[in-house]
Amino acid sequence: LADPRISHLPTDSFSDALVDTDIESGLDALIDIVADESARLLMIEFNDDSLLDLPDVVQPRPREGQIVAPTPQPRRDPNAVPMPTAAGERRPQPVRAGQPAPAKDNIRTLPAIDREQVETTARRAGSQAALGLSTFTAWLVDLLSRLRPPRTADITQEEEPTSLAWPMIIAILIPIIIAVIVSGVYLERGQVQRMADIRTEMSQLISQADQAGGDVALARQFYNQALALAVEAETELRPGDETVAQLRAIARERLDELDDITRLSARPYYEFSEGTALTHVVLRDGFNGGIFILDKGNGLVYEQETDETYLNPLTLEPEVKLFNGQAVSTGAVGSVIDMFWRPAGSAVSRDGLAMLDSNGALLTYQPNLDSNYAVTLDLASEWQAPIAIATFDERLYILDIGAQVIWKYFPNGDDFLANAEDRVLFFADDADLNQVIDFDIYSQDGGLILLYRDGRIRYYDTRSSRLEWDESDVLANGLLTPFVSPTAVEIVGRGLNASIFVADPGSGRIVQISRPTGQVLAQYRATGPNGEELFSQISDFAIAETPLRVFVTTEQTLYLAVQE
């Protein structure tokens, strides 16, 4: 039997005593092997004949010509009694996996069993298990003896007391490890249960929305709740769950139908390194193509060369064209606030990327010459908090939410001058400019669009300083859900095709509005690579029309969204 006192003896030495050996020789061999040690021996004798003093529990194998009475069987569960079979019909027999049973008259029979092989295998497995248990017990005894050696009657002065450090450490670590394991199992079970609850709740919410009938607001509420649960599952529990993804796709599709949303297909155009903070994107006009990206976090302006469709980059990665502190003309670059594409005109012979510098200058990068130059703007010391710049009729308009004005600058060759009598843009009523987040000016008649942080939007006729329409007109003309937290606005196109595009990350949309009337023309959403609403992370965008191409910047990635 397994005993730590004989664990040091090799296994092979017991083979001669225990395997294929008669009892007398085996006992003599065991005595020689154990020698001065002690061990326990369990000896079982297998005999074909029944003992006189024991009941016949196991029926011995009948000998040839011997008639054996049937062995009584234990009483069975009535529910487990097999169904009776017809005369001549054999009951189906189990077939061992991986080994087809021989068939006779199309009836499978059980394979023959080699009893000697089974007994040898069982004996070998039992001996190996006993040896493993013996080795483990010996290791445990040795460990305990090292941690706590036996005390002797006499302790000499030279002997040091046994250190209790290791027992104390083990005593402390064991409950900590158990607590960590139990906590991990508990948390894992909690997450699994929460995922199951989310799947169930999403299914119920979608079903309730489908049954809402004509109550569009209630159906929209249920779909939005289902999408919120999908975000929780994706970000906090188990990203990439197929069931959640399918339910989310169903909720989005039906919500898009309710809100008259056009779903765009998006892909990453270029992903910048970690630590970037992309805030602006501008497309180069003309037939050369090109995309400019502002990383305000690191003070860098990139150019990505493309073909005329903007879809195919011509270089592997964007190139830095301007950075904070760079020497340009007679000064150094401060911090780029905003930028736009400035076409050639009577005052400037070459088009280029115009950038508003916090030091009070207008920087211009000319791609054809691959050069930068700067022009100092008059009375820049009066600026308080400029956040955006636009142009009309070669004039500059700078939105200053600190001073609550829009500064005007008139071209004078390559320079710009401030007119003391026409210093700022005039409004007939209070425009509440300190709440404006972005603005743009229509290039043909000077119409001005103001976008507010709280979701308001106003379109002015700058020639008469009169308000043409506001957010109430937009809501009455097709905008079912108000703007939540918009970030950017842009006027795209000319003539009757001119439209206003508004980016609203709060609702995950880009909305296209008719410039003259405020009628909603279209609403766009796009799905990100991980199934998220891409436009809910938007910081800026640029539009190229016919066909529609939307370039979107998030914190560190430039995306391209197109209509399939």
HELIX and SHEET records of a PDB file:
HELIX    1   1 PRO A    4  ILE A    6  5                                   3    
HELIX    2   2 ASP A   12  PHE A   14  5                                   3    
HELIX    3   3 SER A   15  LEU A   18  1                                   4    
HELIX    4   4 ILE A   23  VAL A   34  1                                  12    
HELIX    5   5 PRO A   78  ALA A   80  5                                   3    
HELIX    6   6 ARG A  115  LEU A  147  1                                  33    
HELIX    7   7 ALA A  165  ASP A  210  1                                  46    
HELIX    8   8 VAL A  216  GLU A  232  1                                  17    
HELIX    9   9 ALA A  233  LEU A  237  3                                   5    
HELIX   10  10 GLU A  242  ASP A  259  1                                  18    
HELIX   11  11 ALA A  380  GLU A  382  5                                   3    
HELIX   12  12 LEU A  433  GLN A  435  5                                   3    
HELIX   13  13 GLU A  471  ALA A  476  1                                   6    
HELIX   14  14 GLY A  495  ASN A  497  5                                   3    
HELIX   15  15 LEU A  534  GLN A  537  5                                   4    
SHEET    1   A 2 ALA A 103  LYS A 104  0                                        
SHEET    2   A 2 ILE A 107  ARG A 108 -1                                        
SHEET    1   B 8 ALA A 488  VAL A 492  0                                        
SHEET    2   B 8 SER A 499  ASP A 504 -1                                        
SHEET    3   B 8 ARG A 509  SER A 514 -1                                        
SHEET    4   B 8 VAL A 520  THR A 527 -1                                        
SHEET    5   B 8 ILE A 261  GLU A 271  1                                        
SHEET    6   B 8 THR A 557  VAL A 562 -1                                        
SHEET    7   B 8 ARG A 549  THR A 553 -1                                        
SHEET    8   B 8 ASP A 540  ALA A 544 -1                                        
SHEET    1   C 4 LEU A 278  LEU A 283  0                                        
SHEET    2   C 4 ILE A 291  ASP A 295 -1                                        
SHEET    3   C 4 LEU A 300  GLN A 304 -1                                        
SHEET    4   C 4 GLU A 319  PHE A 323 -1                                        
SHEET    1   D 2 ALA A 327  VAL A 328  0                                        
SHEET    2   D 2 GLY A 331  ALA A 332 -1                                        
SHEET    1   E 4 VAL A 336  ARG A 342  0                                        
SHEET    2   E 4 GLY A 352  ASP A 357 -1                                        
SHEET    3   E 4 ALA A 361  GLN A 366 -1                                        
SHEET    4   E 4 SER A 371  THR A 376 -1                                        
SHEET    1   F 4 PRO A 386  PHE A 392  0                                        
SHEET    2   F 4 ARG A 395  ASP A 400 -1                                        
SHEET    3   F 4 VAL A 405  ASN A 412 -1                                        
SHEET    4   F 4 ASP A 415  LEU A 417 -1                                        
SHEET    1   G 4 VAL A 436  ILE A 441  0                                        
SHEET    2   G 4 LEU A 448  TYR A 452 -1                                        
SHEET    3   G 4 ILE A 457  ASP A 461 -1                                        
SHEET    4   G 4 ARG A 466  ASP A 470 -1                                        
END                                                                             
